[in-house]
Amino acid sequence: MRQIFLDTETTGFDFKSGHRIIEFGAVEMIDRKLTGNNLHFYFKPDIEVEAGALQVHGLSNDFLADKPLFSDKIDDIMAYLGQSELIIHNAGFDVPFLNWELQLLSPNKWGALEQHCHIIDSLIMAREKHPGQKNSLDALCSRYGVNNKHRTLHGALLDAEILADVYLMMTGGQLDLFSLMTPAAEDNNNIDNLTKGHTSTSTNQALNLVDLLALKPQCDAHDDYLKLLDKKSKDQTLWRRL
């Protein structure tokens, strides 16, 4: 399944006042794996960037002066999106802006974004999963342990990448290590061997593993990290069951 995580930055907060998209960022995921096939553009607007918006993303009119127009890249954007599922945090902001840009085309051969893609609002998902709590992207990063320390300003591509990480955690959580085993490995009771603290030779062969012994400082660091995971997952860390 192909999913696209999308974000935009704009000159202001209301497209009805004539504000425009000045940055577009999209991250591709296929079958829950990031592919690296991302799309990123800056755009030159025909309106001044508002001071409030500038504080959010730091994109000035001087920086954008030599960038292409949105209309110059819309065919590339729509071809990239195709009919994929779009995941957008607070889609109620980005989608109307994208549709506004499409409406400004002469002619608009694309129609509305919803005619091409199924759109999921991850903010609505988060509110349903965590009612009564803060569900901004930063809040979700803290909740799920996603590193966003390099995020000092909003940026469309950076936010799309962070959203992809948050979405994976929000919809899947920790990977079940047992699912990596082949049926043959399970038939040989290798799960019992794992829970006893070691793996058999046949398990290692099935999983293509190499036997390495950890040093004490590494074991201590690992234990400290497990304590952090215990706190984040409310004592549901898979490693504690091995």
PLY file of the C-alpha trace (Angstrom):
ply
format ascii 1.0
element vertex 242
property float x
property float y
property float z
element edge 241
property int vertex1
property int vertex2
end_header
0.00 0.00 0.00
1.35 3.42 -0.97
0.88 6.24 1.52
2.08 9.83 1.28
2.74 12.01 4.33
2.23 15.62 3.35
2.73 19.06 4.83
2.72 22.65 3.60
3.87 26.05 4.79
2.00 29.20 3.80
2.25 32.99 3.71
-0.55 33.29 6.25
-3.23 31.33 8.03
-6.31 31.97 5.84
-6.47 31.15 2.14
-9.66 33.24 1.90
-7.46 36.30 2.47
-5.42 35.38 -0.60
-2.59 33.62 1.19
-0.54 31.08 -0.73
1.46 27.91 -0.26
5.21 28.58 -0.16
6.54 25.13 0.74
5.37 21.62 -0.09
6.87 18.48 1.43
5.82 14.87 0.88
7.26 11.56 2.09
6.49 8.22 0.47
5.79 5.05 2.42
5.04 1.67 0.81
3.85 -1.20 2.99
4.87 0.73 6.13
8.42 1.27 4.90
9.83 4.70 4.04
11.26 4.60 0.52
13.25 7.86 0.38
11.24 8.87 -2.69
10.24 12.26 -1.32
9.07 15.46 -3.01
9.97 18.96 -1.84
9.45 22.41 -3.34
9.61 26.04 -2.27
7.36 28.51 -4.13
7.46 32.21 -4.86
4.17 33.77 -3.72
2.49 36.89 -5.08
1.78 38.12 -1.55
3.87 39.14 1.44
4.60 36.54 4.10
2.81 37.61 7.28
4.92 38.23 10.37
3.09 35.54 12.34
3.66 32.93 9.64
7.30 33.98 9.30
7.84 33.24 12.99
6.49 29.72 12.43
8.54 28.66 9.41
11.19 31.35 8.85
10.59 31.54 5.07
10.96 35.15 3.94
9.99 36.75 0.63
13.67 37.40 -0.05
14.43 33.68 0.28
11.49 32.78 -1.96
12.17 35.41 -4.64
13.94 33.03 -7.06
11.73 30.00 -6.44
9.24 28.63 -9.00
5.53 29.41 -8.91
3.16 26.81 -7.54
1.58 26.54 -10.98
4.97 25.57 -12.43
5.13 22.44 -10.27
1.51 21.36 -9.88
1.77 18.69 -12.59
4.79 17.20 -10.82
2.94 17.24 -7.51
-0.22 15.61 -8.81
1.72 12.99 -10.75
3.67 12.16 -7.58
0.55 11.93 -5.42
-1.34 9.82 -7.94
-4.24 8.10 -6.19
-2.32 7.36 -3.02
-3.63 7.64 0.50
-2.58 10.98 2.01
-1.87 11.38 5.72
-1.89 15.02 6.83
-1.75 16.39 10.37
-4.59 18.91 10.62
-5.77 18.29 7.07
-8.44 20.94 7.62
-5.68 23.50 7.12
-3.56 22.02 4.31
-6.28 20.59 2.06
-8.24 23.86 1.62
-4.97 25.63 0.81
-4.08 22.99 -1.79
-7.55 23.19 -3.31
-7.26 26.99 -3.36
-4.04 26.72 -5.34
-5.74 24.30 -7.74
-8.65 26.71 -8.18
-6.25 29.50 -9.13
-4.97 27.49 -12.10
-6.25 28.58 -15.48
-7.59 26.20 -16.48
-7.87 23.91 -13.48
-7.57 20.50 -15.11
-7.16 18.69 -11.79
-10.29 19.61 -9.86
-10.09 19.11 -6.08
-7.51 17.03 -4.26
-10.21 14.77 -2.84
-11.10 13.66 -6.36
-7.72 11.93 -6.62
-6.68 10.83 -3.13
-8.19 9.41 0.03
-7.20 11.78 2.83
-6.61 10.79 6.46
-6.28 13.48 9.12
-3.77 12.19 11.67
-4.85 14.92 14.10
-8.35 13.42 14.21
-6.79 9.97 14.65
-4.69 11.23 17.55
-7.67 12.92 19.23
-9.65 9.68 19.03
-6.73 7.71 20.45
-5.78 10.27 23.12
-8.94 12.22 24.03
-8.48 15.22 26.25
-4.73 15.40 25.63
-2.51 17.62 23.52
-2.16 16.12 20.06
0.09 18.53 18.20
2.95 16.96 16.28
5.38 18.01 19.03
3.14 16.52 21.72
2.88 13.24 19.81
6.65 13.14 19.39
7.04 13.38 23.16
4.34 10.77 23.76
5.80 8.23 21.36
9.48 8.97 21.86
10.07 10.32 18.35
13.17 12.50 18.16
12.31 16.01 16.95
15.11 17.94 18.65
16.34 19.21 15.27
12.95 20.88 14.71
13.44 24.49 15.79
11.14 25.87 13.08
8.35 24.27 11.10
9.36 22.96 7.69
7.11 21.06 5.30
9.46 18.19 4.46
10.79 17.87 8.02
7.28 17.84 9.45
6.18 15.24 6.89
9.12 13.02 7.88
8.32 13.41 11.58
4.64 12.70 10.91
5.57 9.45 9.16
7.54 8.34 12.24
4.70 9.31 14.57
2.12 7.56 12.38
4.10 4.32 12.45
4.26 4.44 16.24
0.62 5.46 16.60
-0.70 2.69 14.34
1.74 -0.12 15.01
3.80 0.39 18.13
6.74 -1.88 18.81
7.63 -4.53 16.26
6.88 -8.04 17.45
10.20 -9.84 17.20
8.45 -13.20 17.10
6.86 -12.25 13.77
10.36 -12.32 12.24
10.66 -16.05 12.86
10.01 -18.60 10.18
7.46 -21.37 10.84
10.34 -23.85 10.99
11.99 -21.85 13.75
8.76 -21.80 15.75
8.30 -25.55 15.28
11.70 -26.11 16.90
10.52 -24.38 20.09
12.97 -21.54 19.51
10.62 -19.12 21.21
11.22 -21.10 24.42
14.95 -20.78 23.82
14.60 -17.03 23.37
12.67 -16.65 26.61
15.44 -18.54 28.41
17.92 -15.87 27.37
19.65 -17.51 24.41
19.04 -18.55 20.81
19.80 -21.90 19.28
21.93 -22.35 16.18
18.86 -23.14 14.08
17.18 -19.91 15.24
20.23 -17.88 14.27
20.28 -19.52 10.88
16.56 -18.89 10.39
16.93 -15.23 11.30
20.35 -14.83 9.66
21.87 -13.63 12.95
25.47 -13.47 14.10
26.39 -14.39 17.70
27.96 -11.38 19.45
28.53 -10.89 23.17
27.77 -7.46 24.58
30.22 -5.73 26.90
29.08 -4.69 30.40
28.86 -0.94 29.53
26.67 -1.86 26.56
24.47 -4.06 28.77
24.12 -1.22 31.30
23.20 1.26 28.57
20.70 -1.22 27.16
19.11 -1.68 30.58
18.82 2.09 31.01
17.08 2.31 27.64
14.68 -0.49 28.59
13.75 1.46 31.71
12.92 4.43 29.48
10.82 2.19 27.22
9.06 0.76 30.27
8.10 4.27 31.30
6.91 5.22 27.81
4.97 1.98 27.23
3.63 1.57 30.78
5.62 -1.62 31.36
4.65 -3.19 28.03
8.20 -3.43 26.64
8.57 -6.59 24.59
12.21 -7.13 25.62
11.12 -7.73 29.22
9.28 -10.84 28.04
12.35 -12.41 26.41
0 1
1 2
2 3
3 4
4 5
5 6
6 7
7 8
8 9
9 10
10 11
11 12
12 13
13 14
14 15
15 16
16 17
17 18
18 19
19 20
20 21
21 22
22 23
23 24
24 25
25 26
26 27
27 28
28 29
29 30
30 31
31 32
32 33
33 34
34 35
35 36
36 37
37 38
38 39
39 40
40 41
41 42
42 43
43 44
44 45
45 46
46 47
47 48
48 49
49 50
50 51
51 52
52 53
53 54
54 55
55 56
56 57
57 58
58 59
59 60
60 61
61 62
62 63
63 64
64 65
65 66
66 67
67 68
68 69
69 70
70 71
71 72
72 73
73 74
74 75
75 76
76 77
77 78
78 79
79 80
80 81
81 82
82 83
83 84
84 85
85 86
86 87
87 88
88 89
89 90
90 91
91 92
92 93
93 94
94 95
95 96
96 97
97 98
98 99
99 100
100 101
101 102
102 103
103 104
104 105
105 106
106 107
107 108
108 109
109 110
110 111
111 112
112 113
113 114
114 115
115 116
116 117
117 118
118 119
119 120
120 121
121 122
122 123
123 124
124 125
125 126
126 127
127 128
128 129
129 130
130 131
131 132
132 133
133 134
134 135
135 136
136 137
137 138
138 139
139 140
140 141
141 142
142 143
143 144
144 145
145 146
146 147
147 148
148 149
149 150
150 151
151 152
152 153
153 154
154 155
155 156
156 157
157 158
158 159
159 160
160 161
161 162
162 163
163 164
164 165
165 166
166 167
167 168
168 169
169 170
170 171
171 172
172 173
173 174
174 175
175 176
176 177
177 178
178 179
179 180
180 181
181 182
182 183
183 184
184 185
185 186
186 187
187 188
188 189
189 190
190 191
191 192
192 193
193 194
194 195
195 196
196 197
197 198
198 199
199 200
200 201
201 202
202 203
203 204
204 205
205 206
206 207
207 208
208 209
209 210
210 211
211 212
212 213
213 214
214 215
215 216
216 217
217 218
218 219
219 220
220 221
221 222
222 223
223 224
224 225
225 226
226 227
227 228
228 229
229 230
230 231
231 232
232 233
233 234
234 235
235 236
236 237
237 238
238 239
239 240
240 241
